[in-house]
Amino acid sequence: TVKKVSSKIGLSSDYLTRLFKKEMNLTISEFITQEKIEEAKRLLIGSNHTLLEISNLLHFSDQSYFTKSFKKVTGMTPKVYRNRYKLLS
């Protein structure tokens, strides 16, 4: 969370949020979600974990939110992604 990160580096949450947005042009939450989706893509192709297991491993609140977030970033559901790209690897 932003609170945990800010406490680790000794900045206020508000300042860290503003600084991150200014430097990266996206919020910390957006960045974290993008990183989680990148890891999910690796897990979908390189493992046999179920979608629920991947959702839990990456600390999404539930599988439905994971699927929605994944589709928002990639344009496809995790199942479609796995089926499409697992065949190629």
LUMTORVEX-566371 format. One record per atom (N, C-alpha, C, CB): x, y, z; residue in three letters. Coordinates in steps of 0.2 Angstrom, whole numbers, plus 2048, in hexadecimal, padded with zeros to 3 digits. Glycine has a CB too. Example, Ala and Ser with C-alpha at 12.3 -4.5 7.8 and 13.67 -1.06 7.14 Angstrom:
<sites>
+-----+-----+-----+-----+
:   X :   Y :   Z :   r :
+-----+-----+-----+-----+
: 842 : 7E4 : 827 : Ala :
: 83E : 7EA : 827 : Ala :
: 842 : 7F0 : 827 : Ala :
: 839 : 7EA : 82D : Ala :
: 840 : 7F5 : 823 : Ser :
: 844 : 7FB : 824 : Ser :
: 840 : 800 : 827 : Ser :
: 846 : 7FD : 81D : Ser :
+-----+-----+-----+-----+
</sites>
This chain:
<sites>
+-----+-----+-----+-----+
:   X :   Y :   Z :   r :
+-----+-----+-----+-----+
: 804 : 7FA : 800 : Thr :
: 800 : 800 : 800 : Thr :
: 804 : 806 : 800 : Thr :
: 7FB : 800 : 806 : Thr :
: 801 : 80C : 7FE : Val :
: 805 : 812 : 7FE : Val :
: 808 : 814 : 805 : Val :
: 800 : 818 : 7FC : Val :
: 803 : 812 : 80A : Lys :
: 805 : 814 : 811 : Lys :
: 80C : 810 : 813 : Lys :
: 7FF : 812 : 816 : Lys :
: 80C : 809 : 811 : Lys :
: 812 : 805 : 813 : Lys :
: 818 : 808 : 80F : Lys :
: 810 : 7FE : 811 : Lys :
: 817 : 809 : 809 : Val :
: 81D : 80C : 805 : Val :
: 81F : 812 : 808 : Val :
: 81B : 80D : 7FE : Val :
: 81B : 817 : 809 : Ser :
: 81D : 81E : 80C : Ser :
: 820 : 81D : 813 : Ser :
: 817 : 822 : 80C : Ser :
: 81E : 819 : 817 : Ser :
: 821 : 818 : 81D : Ser :
: 828 : 815 : 81D : Ser :
: 81D : 814 : 822 : Ser :
: 829 : 810 : 818 : Lys :
: 82F : 80D : 817 : Lys :
: 835 : 812 : 815 : Lys :
: 82F : 808 : 812 : Lys :
: 832 : 817 : 810 : Ile :
: 837 : 81C : 80E : Ile :
: 837 : 823 : 811 : Ile :
: 836 : 81D : 806 : Ile :
: 833 : 823 : 816 : Gly :
: 833 : 829 : 81A : Gly :
: 830 : 82F : 817 : Gly :
: 83A : 82B : 81C : Gly :
: 82B : 82E : 813 : Leu :
: 827 : 834 : 810 : Leu :
: 820 : 833 : 812 : Leu :
: 828 : 834 : 808 : Leu :
: 81C : 839 : 812 : Ser :
: 815 : 839 : 813 : Ser :
: 812 : 835 : 80D : Ser :
: 812 : 840 : 815 : Ser :
: 80C : 832 : 80E : Ser :
: 808 : 82F : 809 : Ser :
: 806 : 834 : 804 : Ser :
: 802 : 82C : 80C : Ser :
: 804 : 83A : 806 : Asp :
: 802 : 83F : 801 : Asp :
: 808 : 841 : 7FD : Asp :
: 7FF : 845 : 805 : Asp :
: 80D : 843 : 800 : Tyr :
: 813 : 845 : 7FC : Tyr :
: 815 : 840 : 7F7 : Tyr :
: 819 : 847 : 800 : Tyr :
: 816 : 839 : 7F9 : Leu :
: 818 : 834 : 7F5 : Leu :
: 813 : 833 : 7EF : Leu :
: 818 : 82D : 7F9 : Leu :
: 80D : 833 : 7F0 : Thr :
: 808 : 833 : 7EB : Thr :
: 809 : 838 : 7E6 : Thr :
: 801 : 833 : 7EE : Thr :
: 809 : 83E : 7E8 : Arg :
: 80A : 844 : 7E3 : Arg :
: 811 : 843 : 7DF : Arg :
: 80A : 84B : 7E7 : Arg :
: 816 : 841 : 7E3 : Leu :
: 81D : 841 : 7E0 : Leu :
: 81D : 83B : 7DB : Leu :
: 822 : 840 : 7E5 : Leu :
: 81A : 835 : 7DC : Phe :
: 819 : 830 : 7D8 : Phe :
: 815 : 831 : 7D2 : Phe :
: 816 : 82A : 7DC : Phe :
: 810 : 835 : 7D3 : Lys :
: 80C : 836 : 7CD : Lys :
: 80F : 83B : 7C8 : Lys :
: 805 : 83A : 7CF : Lys :
: 813 : 840 : 7CB : Lys :
: 817 : 845 : 7C7 : Lys :
: 81C : 841 : 7C3 : Lys :
: 81A : 84A : 7CC : Lys :
: 820 : 83D : 7C6 : Glu :
: 826 : 83A : 7C3 : Glu :
: 824 : 834 : 7BE : Glu :
: 82A : 837 : 7C8 : Glu :
: 81E : 830 : 7C0 : Met :
: 81D : 82A : 7BC : Met :
: 817 : 82B : 7B8 : Met :
: 81B : 824 : 7C1 : Met :
: 813 : 831 : 7B9 : Asn :
: 80D : 832 : 7B5 : Asn :
: 807 : 82D : 7B6 : Asn :
: 80F : 833 : 7AE : Asn :
: 808 : 82A : 7BC : Leu :
: 802 : 825 : 7BE : Leu :
: 802 : 825 : 7C5 : Leu :
: 803 : 81E : 7BA : Leu :
: 7FD : 822 : 7C8 : Thr :
: 7FC : 822 : 7CF : Thr :
: 800 : 81C : 7D2 : Thr :
: 7F5 : 822 : 7D2 : Thr :
: 802 : 81C : 7D8 : Ile :
: 805 : 816 : 7DB : Ile :
: 800 : 810 : 7DA : Ile :
: 807 : 817 : 7E2 : Ile :
: 7FA : 810 : 7DB : Ser :
: 7F5 : 80B : 7DB : Ser :
: 7F5 : 808 : 7D3 : Ser :
: 7EE : 80D : 7DD : Ser :
: 7F5 : 80D : 7CE : Glu :
: 7F6 : 80B : 7C7 : Glu :
: 7FC : 807 : 7C6 : Glu :
: 7F5 : 811 : 7C3 : Glu :
: 802 : 809 : 7C9 : Phe :
: 808 : 806 : 7C8 : Phe :
: 808 : 7FF : 7CB : Phe :
: 80E : 80A : 7CB : Phe :
: 805 : 7FE : 7D1 : Ile :
: 805 : 7F8 : 7D4 : Ile :
: 801 : 7F3 : 7D0 : Ile :
: 803 : 7F9 : 7DC : Ile :
: 7FB : 7F5 : 7CE : Thr :
: 7F7 : 7F1 : 7CA : Thr :
: 7FA : 7EF : 7C4 : Thr :
: 7F0 : 7F5 : 7C8 : Thr :
: 7FE : 7F3 : 7C0 : Gln :
: 801 : 7F1 : 7BA : Gln :
: 806 : 7EC : 7BC : Gln :
: 805 : 7F8 : 7B7 : Gln :
: 80A : 7ED : 7C1 : Glu :
: 80F : 7E8 : 7C3 : Glu :
: 80C : 7E1 : 7C5 : Glu :
: 813 : 7EA : 7C9 : Glu :
: 806 : 7E1 : 7C8 : Lys :
: 803 : 7DB : 7CA : Lys :
: 800 : 7D8 : 7C3 : Lys :
: 7FD : 7DD : 7CE : Lys :
: 7FE : 7DB : 7BF : Ile :
: 7FC : 7D8 : 7B8 : Ile :
: 802 : 7D5 : 7B5 : Ile :
: 7F8 : 7DE : 7B4 : Ile :
: 807 : 7D9 : 7B5 : Glu :
: 80D : 7D6 : 7B1 : Glu :
: 80F : 7CF : 7B4 : Glu :
: 813 : 7DB : 7B2 : Glu :
: 80F : 7CF : 7BB : Glu :
: 810 : 7C9 : 7BE : Glu :
: 80B : 7C3 : 7BD : Glu :
: 811 : 7CA : 7C6 : Glu :
: 805 : 7C5 : 7BD : Ala :
: 7FF : 7C1 : 7BB : Ala :
: 800 : 7BE : 7B4 : Ala :
: 7F8 : 7C4 : 7BB : Ala :
: 803 : 7C2 : 7AF : Lys :
: 804 : 7C0 : 7A9 : Lys :
: 809 : 7BA : 7A9 : Lys :
: 806 : 7C5 : 7A4 : Lys :
: 80E : 7BB : 7AC : Arg :
: 814 : 7B6 : 7AD : Arg :
: 811 : 7B0 : 7B0 : Arg :
: 81A : 7B9 : 7B1 : Arg :
: 80D : 7B0 : 7B5 : Leu :
: 80A : 7AB : 7B9 : Leu :
: 805 : 7A7 : 7B4 : Leu :
: 807 : 7AD : 7BF : Leu :
: 801 : 7AB : 7B0 : Leu :
: 7FC : 7A7 : 7AC : Leu :
: 800 : 7A3 : 7A7 : Leu :
: 7F8 : 7AD : 7A9 : Leu :
: 805 : 7A5 : 7A4 : Ile :
: 809 : 7A2 : 79F : Ile :
: 80E : 79C : 7A2 : Ile :
: 80D : 7A7 : 79B : Ile :
: 811 : 79E : 7A7 : Gly :
: 816 : 79A : 7AA : Gly :
: 814 : 795 : 7B0 : Gly :
: 81C : 79E : 7AC : Gly :
: 80E : 795 : 7B1 : Ser :
: 80C : 790 : 7B7 : Ser :
: 805 : 78D : 7B5 : Ser :
: 80C : 794 : 7BE : Ser :
: 803 : 789 : 7BA : Asn :
: 7FC : 786 : 7B9 : Asn :
: 7F8 : 788 : 7BF : Asn :
: 7FD : 77E : 7B9 : Asn :
: 7FA : 78E : 7C2 : His :
: 7F5 : 791 : 7C7 : His :
: 7EF : 792 : 7C4 : His :
: 7F9 : 797 : 7CA : His :
: 7E9 : 791 : 7C8 : Thr :
: 7E3 : 794 : 7C6 : Thr :
: 7E2 : 79B : 7C6 : Thr :
: 7DD : 790 : 7CA : Thr :
: 7DD : 79E : 7C3 : Leu :
: 7DC : 7A5 : 7C4 : Leu :
: 7DB : 7A7 : 7CB : Leu :
: 7D6 : 7A7 : 7BF : Leu :
: 7D8 : 7A4 : 7CF : Leu :
: 7D7 : 7A5 : 7D6 : Leu :
: 7DD : 7A5 : 7DA : Leu :
: 7D2 : 7A0 : 7D9 : Leu :
: 7E1 : 7A0 : 7D8 : Glu :
: 7E8 : 7A0 : 7DC : Glu :
: 7EC : 7A6 : 7DA : Glu :
: 7EC : 79A : 7DA : Glu :
: 7EC : 7A8 : 7D3 : Ile :
: 7F0 : 7AE : 7D1 : Ile :
: 7ED : 7B4 : 7D4 : Ile :
: 7F0 : 7AE : 7CA : Ile :
: 7E7 : 7B5 : 7D5 : Ser :
: 7E4 : 7BA : 7D8 : Ser :
: 7E6 : 7BB : 7DF : Ser :
: 7DC : 7BA : 7D7 : Ser :
: 7E6 : 7B5 : 7E3 : Asn :
: 7E8 : 7B5 : 7EA : Asn :
: 7EF : 7B7 : 7EA : Asn :
: 7E6 : 7AF : 7ED : Asn :
: 7F3 : 7B4 : 7E6 : Leu :
: 7FB : 7B5 : 7E7 : Leu :
: 7FC : 7BC : 7E6 : Leu :
: 7FE : 7B1 : 7E1 : Leu :
: 7F9 : 7C0 : 7E2 : Leu :
: 7FA : 7C7 : 7E0 : Leu :
: 7F6 : 7CC : 7E4 : Leu :
: 7F9 : 7C8 : 7D9 : Leu :
: 7F2 : 7C9 : 7E9 : His :
: 7EF : 7CD : 7EE : His :
: 7E9 : 7D1 : 7EB : His :
: 7F3 : 7D1 : 7F2 : His :
: 7E6 : 7CF : 7E6 : Phe :
: 7E0 : 7D2 : 7E4 : Phe :
: 7DA : 7D0 : 7E9 : Phe :
: 7DE : 7D0 : 7DC : Phe :
: 7D5 : 7D5 : 7E9 : Ser :
: 7D0 : 7D4 : 7EF : Ser :
: 7CC : 7CD : 7ED : Ser :
: 7CC : 7DA : 7EF : Ser :
: 7CB : 7CC : 7E7 : Asp :
: 7C7 : 7C6 : 7E4 : Asp :
: 7C9 : 7C5 : 7DD : Asp :
: 7C0 : 7C6 : 7E6 : Asp :
: 7C7 : 7BF : 7DB : Gln :
: 7C8 : 7BD : 7D4 : Gln :
: 7C5 : 7C1 : 7CF : Gln :
: 7C6 : 7B6 : 7D3 : Gln :
: 7BF : 7C4 : 7D0 : Ser :
: 7BB : 7C8 : 7CC : Ser :
: 7BF : 7CF : 7CB : Ser :
: 7B4 : 7C9 : 7CF : Ser :
: 7C2 : 7D1 : 7D0 : Tyr :
: 7C5 : 7D8 : 7D0 : Tyr :
: 7CC : 7D7 : 7CC : Tyr :
: 7C7 : 7DB : 7D7 : Tyr :
: 7CF : 7D1 : 7CD : Phe :
: 7D5 : 7CF : 7C9 : Phe :
: 7D3 : 7CF : 7C2 : Phe :
: 7D8 : 7C8 : 7CC : Phe :
: 7CE : 7CB : 7C0 : Thr :
: 7CC : 7CB : 7B9 : Thr :
: 7CB : 7D2 : 7B6 : Thr :
: 7C6 : 7C6 : 7B8 : Thr :
: 7C7 : 7D6 : 7B9 : Lys :
: 7C5 : 7DC : 7B7 : Lys :
: 7CC : 7E1 : 7B6 : Lys :
: 7C0 : 7E0 : 7BC : Lys :
: 7D0 : 7E0 : 7BB : Ser :
: 7D6 : 7E4 : 7BA : Ser :
: 7DB : 7E2 : 7B5 : Ser :
: 7DA : 7E4 : 7C1 : Ser :
: 7DB : 7DB : 7B4 : Phe :
: 7DF : 7D8 : 7AF : Phe :
: 7DC : 7DA : 7A8 : Phe :
: 7DF : 7D1 : 7AF : Phe :
: 7D6 : 7DA : 7A7 : Lys :
: 7D3 : 7DC : 7A1 : Lys :
: 7D4 : 7E3 : 79F : Lys :
: 7CB : 7DA : 7A1 : Lys :
: 7D3 : 7E7 : 7A4 : Lys :
: 7D4 : 7EF : 7A3 : Lys :
: 7DB : 7F0 : 7A1 : Lys :
: 7D3 : 7F2 : 7AA : Lys :
: 7E0 : 7ED : 7A3 : Val :
: 7E7 : 7EE : 7A1 : Val :
: 7E9 : 7EB : 79B : Val :
: 7EC : 7EB : 7A7 : Val :
: 7E7 : 7E4 : 79A : Thr :
: 7E9 : 7E1 : 794 : Thr :
: 7E4 : 7E0 : 78E : Thr :
: 7EA : 7DA : 796 : Thr :
: 7DD : 7E2 : 790 : Gly :
: 7D8 : 7E2 : 78A : Gly :
: 7D5 : 7DB : 78A : Gly :
: 7DB : 7E4 : 784 : Gly :
: 7D7 : 7D6 : 78E : Met :
: 7D5 : 7CF : 78E : Met :
: 7D4 : 7CC : 795 : Met :
: 7D9 : 7CB : 789 : Met :
: 7D0 : 7C7 : 795 : Thr :
: 7D0 : 7C4 : 79C : Thr :
: 7D6 : 7C0 : 79D : Thr :
: 7C9 : 7C0 : 79D : Thr :
: 7D7 : 7BE : 7A3 : Pro :
: 7DD : 7BA : 7A5 : Pro :
: 7DD : 7B3 : 7A1 : Pro :
: 7DE : 7B8 : 7AC : Pro :
: 7D7 : 7B0 : 7A1 : Lys :
: 7D6 : 7AA : 79E : Lys :
: 7D7 : 7AA : 796 : Lys :
: 7CE : 7A7 : 79F : Lys :
: 7D5 : 7AF : 793 : Val :
: 7D6 : 7B0 : 78C : Val :
: 7DE : 7B1 : 78B : Val :
: 7D3 : 7B6 : 789 : Val :
: 7E1 : 7B5 : 78F : Tyr :
: 7E8 : 7B6 : 78F : Tyr :
: 7EC : 7B0 : 78F : Tyr :
: 7EA : 7BB : 794 : Tyr :
: 7EA : 7AC : 794 : Arg :
: 7EE : 7A5 : 795 : Arg :
: 7ED : 7A1 : 78F : Arg :
: 7EB : 7A2 : 79C : Arg :
: 7E7 : 7A0 : 78D : Asn :
: 7E6 : 79C : 787 : Asn :
: 7E9 : 79E : 781 : Asn :
: 7DE : 79C : 786 : Asn :
: 7EA : 7A5 : 780 : Arg :
: 7ED : 7A7 : 77A : Arg :
: 7F5 : 7A7 : 77B : Arg :
: 7EB : 7AF : 779 : Arg :
: 7F8 : 7A9 : 780 : Tyr :
: 7FF : 7A9 : 781 : Tyr :
: 802 : 7A3 : 783 : Tyr :
: 801 : 7AF : 785 : Tyr :
: 7FF : 79F : 787 : Lys :
: 802 : 798 : 789 : Lys :
: 803 : 794 : 783 : Lys :
: 7FD : 795 : 78E : Lys :
: 7FF : 794 : 77E : Leu :
: 800 : 790 : 778 : Leu :
: 806 : 792 : 775 : Leu :
: 7FA : 790 : 774 : Leu :
: 808 : 798 : 775 : Leu :
: 80E : 79B : 772 : Leu :
: 815 : 79A : 775 : Leu :
: 80D : 7A3 : 771 : Leu :
: 814 : 798 : 77C : Ser :
: 81A : 797 : 77F : Ser :
: 81D : 790 : 780 : Ser :
: 81A : 79A : 786 : Ser :
+-----+-----+-----+-----+
</sites>
